[in-house]
Amino acid sequence: MGLFDWLWGSQKHTRRQLAKLSPAVEAQRSQGNFAEAVRLAERAAQLALSKLGAEHPDTARSLNNLGFLLQATGDYAGALPYYEQALTINRKALGDDHPDTASSLNNLAVLLQATGDYAGARPYYEQALAIFRKALGETHPNTAVGLNNLGFLLDATGDYAGARPYYEQALAINRKALGDDHPATASSLNNLGSLLQATGDYAGARPYYEQGLAIRRKALGDDHPDTARSLNKLGFLLQATGDYAGARPYYEQALAIRKQTLGEAHPETANSLNNLGFLLRATGDYAGARPYYEQALAIRRKALGDDHPDTASSLNNLALLLDATGDYAGAR
């Protein structure tokens, strides 16, 4: 066996090992076990770096996955260097105009947006979109992703008029490329619904949410986490209109799905608990709201850590609730 054959065989074995680790990481993440998911992702990144080297595309993917998990736990500072390394590798190994390079740019933009650095995020999003358009074409689903991300950024800054055409272009591409009943089409409909809700057009938002829910139920099933997200959107819309009684069953259905599919200790389960607590607090049922807030806080502390923004939000919610009941010492 020649040296080249030995190296190729060694790399092939390493890629098989990475292929086995990837579903294990995803399984832990989907169950809300982020600490274990991060541990496995670190193992994969170390394996890729040591066996494939710091210039291999599979190493970039492993680093990207680790960055994604750290970002999900709120460790933005920890995620940043992994995303940056992945981008450097993809640029060197694949070129500036490769879709994987665009994905790395997009990941950095999402991270910067999550930290509130909207100005820093925008050029990464724009570069990613330009690459997707050039490499894949105007009507490719990845181009729709790039358009959607720019829309989401503008939406987050309050530029609803600027965001809307990006969302509408993404919806048009997804409908043409993937079909009216595809989950990506449902996501685009949800985004437009959220935009209209943010502008106060509740009546305009509702049909977008309802279409998104119908698609997800048909394409993914009644018990899928994305179906729960659509139910949650409708609950939030009804709550915003003051229809608390109408909102509650949507929140409760979303919570039941998340408990069943993601588990009792998942951050999305905490989100549903928090929503129900917020709804009950809004109706003046402080005693009913408290256990939901407390459960949400406990999950977030365990899954995300004490320093995550969602944990801080839960602490704030509990403090506001205690303050409303006159328990000023507890609120403090």
GUKE-634165 format. One record per residue (C-alpha): residue number from 1; residue in three letters; chain; x, y, z. Coordinates in steps of 0.05 Angstrom, whole numbers. Example, Ala and Ser with C-alpha at 12.3 -4.5 7.8 and 13.67 -1.06 7.14 Angstrom:
BEGIN
+-----+------+-------+--------+--------+--------+
!  nr ! rest ! kette !     xx !     yy !     zz !
+-----+------+-------+--------+--------+--------+
!   1 !  ala !     A !    246 !    -90 !    156 !
!   2 !  ser !     A !    273 !    -21 !    143 !
+-----+------+-------+--------+--------+--------+
END
This chain:
BEGIN
+-----+------+-------+--------+--------+--------+
!  nr ! rest ! kette !     xx !     yy !     zz !
+-----+------+-------+--------+--------+--------+
!   1 !  met !     A !      0 !      0 !      0 !
!   2 !  gly !     A !     27 !     68 !    -20 !
!   3 !  leu !     A !     28 !    129 !     24 !
!   4 !  phe !     A !    -30 !    161 !    -14 !
!   5 !  asp !     A !    -72 !     98 !     -6 !
!   6 !  trp !     A !    -58 !     96 !     69 !
!   7 !  leu !     A !    -76 !    169 !     77 !
!   8 !  trp !     A !   -140 !    161 !     38 !
!   9 !  gly !     A !   -160 !    100 !     79 !
!  10 !  ser !     A !   -145 !    137 !    143 !
!  11 !  gln !     A !   -187 !    196 !    122 !
!  12 !  lys !     A !   -244 !    151 !    101 !
!  13 !  his !     A !   -243 !    118 !    170 !
!  14 !  thr !     A !   -244 !    186 !    203 !
!  15 !  arg !     A !   -303 !    208 !    161 !
!  16 !  arg !     A !   -341 !    145 !    182 !
!  17 !  gln !     A !   -327 !    162 !    255 !
!  18 !  leu !     A !   -352 !    232 !    244 !
!  19 !  ala !     A !   -414 !    205 !    209 !
!  20 !  lys !     A !   -430 !    164 !    271 !
!  21 !  leu !     A !   -419 !    222 !    319 !
!  22 !  ser !     A !   -465 !    269 !    280 !
!  23 !  pro !     A !   -531 !    234 !    295 !
!  24 !  ala !     A !   -510 !    225 !    367 !
!  25 !  val !     A !   -499 !    299 !    374 !
!  26 !  glu !     A !   -566 !    315 !    341 !
!  27 !  ala !     A !   -602 !    265 !    386 !
!  28 !  gln !     A !   -575 !    298 !    449 !
!  29 !  arg !     A !   -591 !    367 !    422 !
!  30 !  ser !     A !   -662 !    349 !    403 !
!  31 !  gln !     A !   -674 !    322 !    473 !
!  32 !  gly !     A !   -648 !    386 !    505 !
!  33 !  asn !     A !   -584 !    353 !    531 !
!  34 !  phe !     A !   -540 !    410 !    508 !
!  35 !  ala !     A !   -481 !    396 !    554 !
!  36 !  glu !     A !   -475 !    325 !    526 !
!  37 !  ala !     A !   -486 !    349 !    455 !
!  38 !  val !     A !   -430 !    400 !    463 !
!  39 !  arg !     A !   -384 !    346 !    492 !
!  40 !  leu !     A !   -396 !    301 !    432 !
!  41 !  ala !     A !   -388 !    359 !    383 !
!  42 !  glu !     A !   -322 !    378 !    415 !
!  43 !  arg !     A !   -299 !    306 !    407 !
!  44 !  ala !     A !   -319 !    308 !    333 !
!  45 !  ala !     A !   -282 !    374 !    322 !
!  46 !  gln !     A !   -220 !    349 !    356 !
!  47 !  leu !     A !   -222 !    285 !    315 !
!  48 !  ala !     A !   -230 !    324 !    250 !
!  49 !  leu !     A !   -174 !    372 !    267 !
!  50 !  ser !     A !   -125 !    317 !    287 !
!  51 !  lys !     A !   -140 !    268 !    231 !
!  52 !  leu !     A !   -164 !    311 !    172 !
!  53 !  gly !     A !   -127 !    375 !    187 !
!  54 !  ala !     A !   -144 !    448 !    194 !
!  55 !  glu !     A !   -158 !    458 !    120 !
!  56 !  his !     A !   -209 !    402 !    106 !
!  57 !  pro !     A !   -283 !    418 !     91 !
!  58 !  asp !     A !   -306 !    364 !    139 !
!  59 !  thr !     A !   -265 !    399 !    194 !
!  60 !  ala !     A !   -303 !    463 !    177 !
!  61 !  arg !     A !   -369 !    426 !    185 !
!  62 !  ser !     A !   -349 !    399 !    253 !
!  63 !  leu !     A !   -327 !    467 !    277 !
!  64 !  asn !     A !   -391 !    498 !    251 !
!  65 !  asn !     A !   -433 !    446 !    288 !
!  66 !  leu !     A !   -396 !    461 !    353 !
!  67 !  gly !     A !   -406 !    535 !    343 !
!  68 !  phe !     A !   -481 !    524 !    330 !
!  69 !  leu !     A !   -489 !    486 !    396 !
!  70 !  leu !     A !   -450 !    537 !    436 !
!  71 !  gln !     A !   -493 !    592 !    406 !
!  72 !  ala !     A !   -556 !    553 !    425 !
!  73 !  thr !     A !   -534 !    552 !    497 !
!  74 !  gly !     A !   -522 !    627 !    496 !
!  75 !  asp !     A !   -446 !    622 !    494 !
!  76 !  tyr !     A !   -438 !    672 !    437 !
!  77 !  ala !     A !   -366 !    688 !    453 !
!  78 !  gly !     A !   -349 !    615 !    453 !
!  79 !  ala !     A !   -384 !    602 !    387 !
!  80 !  leu !     A !   -351 !    659 !    349 !
!  81 !  pro !     A !   -281 !    630 !    339 !
!  82 !  tyr !     A !   -309 !    564 !    314 !
!  83 !  tyr !     A !   -351 !    599 !    262 !
!  84 !  glu !     A !   -292 !    642 !    241 !
!  85 !  gln !     A !   -247 !    581 !    234 !
!  86 !  ala !     A !   -300 !    546 !    192 !
!  87 !  leu !     A !   -305 !    606 !    146 !
!  88 !  thr !     A !   -230 !    610 !    138 !
!  89 !  ile !     A !   -226 !    536 !    120 !
!  90 !  asn !     A !   -284 !    539 !     70 !
!  91 !  arg !     A !   -255 !    600 !     36 !
!  92 !  lys !     A !   -187 !    566 !     28 !
!  93 !  ala !     A !   -211 !    496 !     11 !
!  94 !  leu !     A !   -273 !    512 !    -31 !
!  95 !  gly !     A !   -266 !    585 !    -52 !
!  96 !  asp !     A !   -301 !    650 !    -38 !
!  97 !  asp !     A !   -360 !    634 !    -83 !
!  98 !  his !     A !   -378 !    565 !    -56 !
!  99 !  pro !     A !   -446 !    553 !    -23 !
! 100 !  asp !     A !   -411 !    525 !     40 !
! 101 !  thr !     A !   -373 !    591 !     46 !
! 102 !  ala !     A !   -440 !    626 !     41 !
! 103 !  ser !     A !   -467 !    582 !     96 !
! 104 !  ser !     A !   -408 !    601 !    141 !
! 105 !  leu !     A !   -420 !    675 !    127 !
! 106 !  asn !     A !   -493 !    664 !    144 !
! 107 !  asn !     A !   -476 !    630 !    210 !
! 108 !  leu !     A !   -432 !    688 !    231 !
! 109 !  ala !     A !   -487 !    737 !    213 !
! 110 !  val !     A !   -539 !    698 !    255 !
! 111 !  leu !     A !   -491 !    699 !    314 !
! 112 !  leu !     A !   -478 !    774 !    308 !
! 113 !  gln !     A !   -552 !    787 !    302 !
! 114 !  ala !     A !   -565 !    746 !    365 !
! 115 !  thr !     A !   -516 !    791 !    403 !
! 116 !  gly !     A !   -552 !    853 !    378 !
! 117 !  asp !     A !   -498 !    873 !    328 !
! 118 !  tyr !     A !   -545 !    885 !    270 !
! 119 !  ala !     A !   -496 !    930 !    232 !
! 120 !  gly !     A !   -442 !    877 !    237 !
! 121 !  ala !     A !   -489 !    821 !    215 !
! 122 !  arg !     A !   -515 !    855 !    152 !
! 123 !  pro !     A !   -453 !    850 !    107 !
! 124 !  tyr !     A !   -446 !    776 !    122 !
! 125 !  tyr !     A !   -519 !    764 !    103 !
! 126 !  glu !     A !   -510 !    805 !     40 !
! 127 !  gln !     A !   -447 !    767 !     20 !
! 128 !  ala !     A !   -481 !    700 !     33 !
! 129 !  leu !     A !   -541 !    720 !    -10 !
! 130 !  ala !     A !   -496 !    744 !    -67 !
! 131 !  ile !     A !   -459 !    677 !    -66 !
! 132 !  phe !     A !   -523 !    636 !    -65 !
! 133 !  arg !     A !   -550 !    676 !   -124 !
! 134 !  lys !     A !   -486 !    668 !   -164 !
! 135 !  ala !     A !   -473 !    595 !   -148 !
! 136 !  leu !     A !   -543 !    567 !   -145 !
! 137 !  gly !     A !   -588 !    616 !   -181 !
! 138 !  glu !     A !   -645 !    664 !   -165 !
! 139 !  thr !     A !   -697 !    610 !   -154 !
! 140 !  his !     A !   -658 !    562 !   -110 !
! 141 !  pro !     A !   -684 !    548 !    -39 !
! 142 !  asn !     A !   -617 !    569 !    -10 !
! 143 !  thr !     A !   -627 !    637 !    -43 !
! 144 !  ala !     A !   -694 !    639 !     -9 !
! 145 !  val !     A !   -658 !    626 !     57 !
! 146 !  gly !     A !   -611 !    685 !     43 !
! 147 !  leu !     A !   -670 !    731 !     27 !
! 148 !  asn !     A !   -707 !    708 !     89 !
! 149 !  asn !     A !   -647 !    722 !    134 !
! 150 !  leu !     A !   -640 !    793 !    108 !
! 151 !  gly !     A !   -714 !    803 !    118 !
! 152 !  phe !     A !   -709 !    776 !    189 !
! 153 !  leu !     A !   -652 !    824 !    204 !
! 154 !  leu !     A !   -691 !    884 !    179 !
! 155 !  asp !     A !   -752 !    859 !    216 !
! 156 !  ala !     A !   -711 !    857 !    281 !
! 157 !  thr !     A !   -689 !    929 !    271 !
! 158 !  gly !     A !   -762 !    952 !    262 !
! 159 !  asp !     A !   -754 !    964 !    187 !
! 160 !  tyr !     A !   -817 !    927 !    169 !
! 161 !  ala !     A !   -825 !    960 !    102 !
! 162 !  gly !     A !   -754 !    940 !     83 !
! 163 !  ala !     A !   -763 !    869 !    108 !
! 164 !  arg !     A !   -828 !    853 !     72 !
! 165 !  pro !     A !   -801 !    847 !      0 !
! 166 !  tyr !     A !   -747 !    799 !     23 !
! 167 !  tyr !     A !   -799 !    755 !     57 !
! 168 !  glu !     A !   -845 !    758 !     -3 !
! 169 !  gln !     A !   -788 !    739 !    -51 !
! 170 !  ala !     A !   -769 !    681 !     -6 !
! 171 !  leu !     A !   -842 !    657 !     -5 !
! 172 !  ala !     A !   -847 !    661 !    -81 !
! 173 !  ile !     A !   -783 !    620 !    -90 !
! 174 !  asn !     A !   -804 !    567 !    -39 !
! 175 !  arg !     A !   -872 !    560 !    -72 !
! 176 !  lys !     A !   -842 !    553 !   -141 !
! 177 !  ala !     A !   -783 !    509 !   -122 !
! 178 !  leu !     A !   -812 !    467 !    -67 !
! 179 !  gly !     A !   -888 !    472 !    -73 !
! 180 !  asp !     A !   -946 !    502 !    -34 !
! 181 !  asp !     A !   -946 !    445 !     17 !
! 182 !  his !     A !   -872 !    445 !     35 !
! 183 !  pro !     A !   -849 !    462 !    107 !
! 184 !  ala !     A !   -803 !    517 !     79 !
! 185 !  thr !     A !   -864 !    550 !     48 !
! 186 !  ala !     A !   -898 !    546 !    116 !
! 187 !  ser !     A !   -838 !    581 !    148 !
! 188 !  ser !     A !   -843 !    637 !     96 !
! 189 !  leu !     A !   -917 !    645 !    111 !
! 190 !  asn !     A !   -902 !    648 !    185 !
! 191 !  asn !     A !   -850 !    702 !    174 !
! 192 !  leu !     A !   -899 !    746 !    136 !
! 193 !  gly !     A !   -951 !    734 !    191 !
! 194 !  ser !     A !   -902 !    756 !    244 !
! 195 !  leu !     A !   -885 !    818 !    204 !
! 196 !  leu !     A !   -958 !    838 !    197 !
! 197 !  gln !     A !   -970 !    824 !    271 !
! 198 !  ala !     A !   -911 !    868 !    289 !
! 199 !  thr !     A !   -943 !    925 !    250 !
! 200 !  gly !     A !  -1009 !    915 !    286 !
! 201 !  asp !     A !  -1044 !    883 !    227 !
! 202 !  tyr !     A !  -1072 !    824 !    267 !
! 203 !  ala !     A !  -1127 !    809 !    218 !
! 204 !  gly !     A !  -1076 !    806 !    161 !
! 205 !  ala !     A !  -1029 !    762 !    201 !
! 206 !  arg !     A !  -1078 !    708 !    219 !
! 207 !  pro !     A !  -1088 !    675 !    150 !
! 208 !  tyr !     A !  -1013 !    669 !    141 !
! 209 !  tyr !     A !  -1007 !    634 !    209 !
! 210 !  glu !     A !  -1066 !    589 !    193 !
! 211 !  gln !     A !  -1038 !    569 !    125 !
! 212 !  gly !     A !   -970 !    555 !    157 !
! 213 !  leu !     A !  -1003 !    511 !    210 !
! 214 !  ala !     A !  -1044 !    473 !    158 !
! 215 !  ile !     A !   -982 !    459 !    116 !
! 216 !  arg !     A !   -941 !    435 !    176 !
! 217 !  arg !     A !   -997 !    390 !    200 !
! 218 !  lys !     A !  -1002 !    359 !    131 !
! 219 !  ala !     A !   -928 !    354 !    116 !
! 220 !  leu !     A !   -900 !    340 !    185 !
! 221 !  gly !     A !   -958 !    314 !    227 !
! 222 !  asp !     A !   -997 !    339 !    287 !
! 223 !  asp !     A !   -942 !    322 !    336 !
! 224 !  his !     A !   -882 !    355 !    303 !
! 225 !  pro !     A !   -843 !    410 !    339 !
! 226 !  asp !     A !   -854 !    456 !    279 !
! 227 !  thr !     A !   -928 !    445 !    285 !
! 228 !  ala !     A !   -922 !    467 !    357 !
! 229 !  arg !     A !   -887 !    530 !    334 !
! 230 !  ser !     A !   -946 !    547 !    289 !
! 231 !  leu !     A !   -995 !    534 !    345 !
! 232 !  asn !     A !   -954 !    579 !    389 !
! 233 !  lys !     A !   -955 !    635 !    337 !
! 234 !  leu !     A !  -1031 !    632 !    334 !
! 235 !  gly !     A !  -1035 !    633 !    410 !
! 236 !  phe !     A !   -990 !    693 !    413 !
! 237 !  leu !     A !  -1032 !    729 !    360 !
! 238 !  leu !     A !  -1097 !    717 !    397 !
! 239 !  gln !     A !  -1066 !    739 !    463 !
! 240 !  ala !     A !  -1043 !    803 !    429 !
! 241 !  thr !     A !  -1115 !    817 !    409 !
! 242 !  gly !     A !  -1138 !    806 !    481 !
! 243 !  asp !     A !  -1171 !    739 !    465 !
! 244 !  tyr !     A !  -1140 !    702 !    524 !
! 245 !  ala !     A !  -1192 !    646 !    524 !
! 246 !  gly !     A !  -1178 !    634 !    449 !
! 247 !  ala !     A !  -1103 !    635 !    459 !
! 248 !  arg !     A !  -1099 !    585 !    516 !
! 249 !  pro !     A !  -1115 !    520 !    477 !
! 250 !  tyr !     A !  -1063 !    537 !    425 !
! 251 !  tyr !     A !  -1010 !    546 !    479 !
! 252 !  glu !     A !  -1032 !    482 !    514 !
! 253 !  gln !     A !  -1029 !    442 !    449 !
! 254 !  ala !     A !   -959 !    469 !    435 !
! 255 !  leu !     A !   -936 !    451 !    505 !
! 256 !  ala !     A !   -964 !    380 !    499 !
! 257 !  ile !     A !   -928 !    369 !    433 !
! 258 !  arg !     A !   -862 !    395 !    459 !
! 259 !  lys !     A !   -866 !    353 !    522 !
! 260 !  gln !     A !   -881 !    291 !    480 !
! 261 !  thr !     A !   -830 !    302 !    424 !
! 262 !  leu !     A !   -774 !    342 !    456 !
! 263 !  gly !     A !   -781 !    322 !    529 !
! 264 !  glu !     A !   -796 !    356 !    595 !
! 265 !  ala !     A !   -727 !    389 !    600 !
! 266 !  his !     A !   -721 !    420 !    531 !
! 267 !  pro !     A !   -715 !    496 !    523 !
! 268 !  glu !     A !   -775 !    498 !    475 !
! 269 !  thr !     A !   -816 !    464 !    529 !
! 270 !  ala !     A !   -794 !    520 !    575 !
! 271 !  asn !     A !   -817 !    570 !    523 !
! 272 !  ser !     A !   -887 !    540 !    523 !
! 273 !  leu !     A !   -889 !    540 !    599 !
! 274 !  asn !     A !   -867 !    612 !    599 !
! 275 !  asn !     A !   -922 !    631 !    549 !
! 276 !  leu !     A !   -976 !    599 !    591 !
! 277 !  gly !     A !   -949 !    634 !    653 !
! 278 !  phe !     A !   -950 !    700 !    616 !
! 279 !  leu !     A !  -1022 !    688 !    592 !
! 280 !  leu !     A !  -1046 !    672 !    662 !
! 281 !  arg !     A !  -1010 !    733 !    691 !
! 282 !  ala !     A !  -1044 !    776 !    639 !
! 283 !  thr !     A !  -1112 !    751 !    662 !
! 284 !  gly !     A !  -1094 !    766 !    735 !
! 285 !  asp !     A !  -1086 !    693 !    754 !
! 286 !  tyr !     A !  -1020 !    703 !    790 !
! 287 !  ala !     A !  -1025 !    638 !    830 !
! 288 !  gly !     A !  -1037 !    599 !    767 !
! 289 !  ala !     A !   -980 !    633 !    730 !
! 290 !  arg !     A !   -926 !    621 !    782 !
! 291 !  pro !     A !   -914 !    546 !    773 !
! 292 !  tyr !     A !   -908 !    555 !    698 !
! 293 !  tyr !     A !   -856 !    610 !    707 !
! 294 !  glu !     A !   -818 !    568 !    759 !
! 295 !  gln !     A !   -816 !    507 !    715 !
! 296 !  ala !     A !   -792 !    548 !    656 !
! 297 !  leu !     A !   -737 !    578 !    698 !
! 298 !  ala !     A !   -714 !    510 !    724 !
! 299 !  ile !     A !   -710 !    481 !    654 !
! 300 !  arg !     A !   -672 !    541 !    626 !
! 301 !  arg !     A !   -622 !    541 !    683 !
! 302 !  lys !     A !   -607 !    467 !    673 !
! 303 !  ala !     A !   -607 !    466 !    597 !
! 304 !  leu !     A !   -579 !    535 !    580 !
! 305 !  gly !     A !   -543 !    558 !    643 !
! 306 !  asp !     A !   -550 !    617 !    690 !
! 307 !  asp !     A !   -521 !    667 !    641 !
! 308 !  his !     A !   -567 !    654 !    582 !
! 309 !  pro !     A !   -614 !    711 !    561 !
! 310 !  asp !     A !   -674 !    664 !    566 !
! 311 !  thr !     A !   -656 !    648 !    638 !
! 312 !  ala !     A !   -651 !    722 !    653 !
! 313 !  ser !     A !   -720 !    731 !    621 !
! 314 !  ser !     A !   -749 !    677 !    666 !
! 315 !  leu !     A !   -720 !    710 !    728 !
! 316 !  asn !     A !   -748 !    776 !    706 !
! 317 !  asn !     A !   -817 !    746 !    694 !
! 318 !  leu !     A !   -818 !    716 !    763 !
! 319 !  ala !     A !   -795 !    782 !    794 !
! 320 !  leu !     A !   -851 !    820 !    758 !
! 321 !  leu !     A !   -902 !    768 !    781 !
! 322 !  leu !     A !   -880 !    772 !    853 !
! 323 !  asp !     A !   -879 !    848 !    850 !
! 324 !  ala !     A !   -951 !    846 !    823 !
! 325 !  thr !     A !   -973 !    804 !    883 !
! 326 !  gly !     A !   -939 !    852 !    932 !
! 327 !  asp !     A !   -882 !    804 !    948 !
! 328 !  tyr !     A !   -830 !    859 !    940 !
! 329 !  ala !     A !   -777 !    821 !    980 !
! 330 !  gly !     A !   -785 !    759 !    937 !
! 331 !  ala !     A !   -783 !    801 !    873 !
! 332 !  arg !     A !   -718 !    833 !    893 !
+-----+------+-------+--------+--------+--------+
END
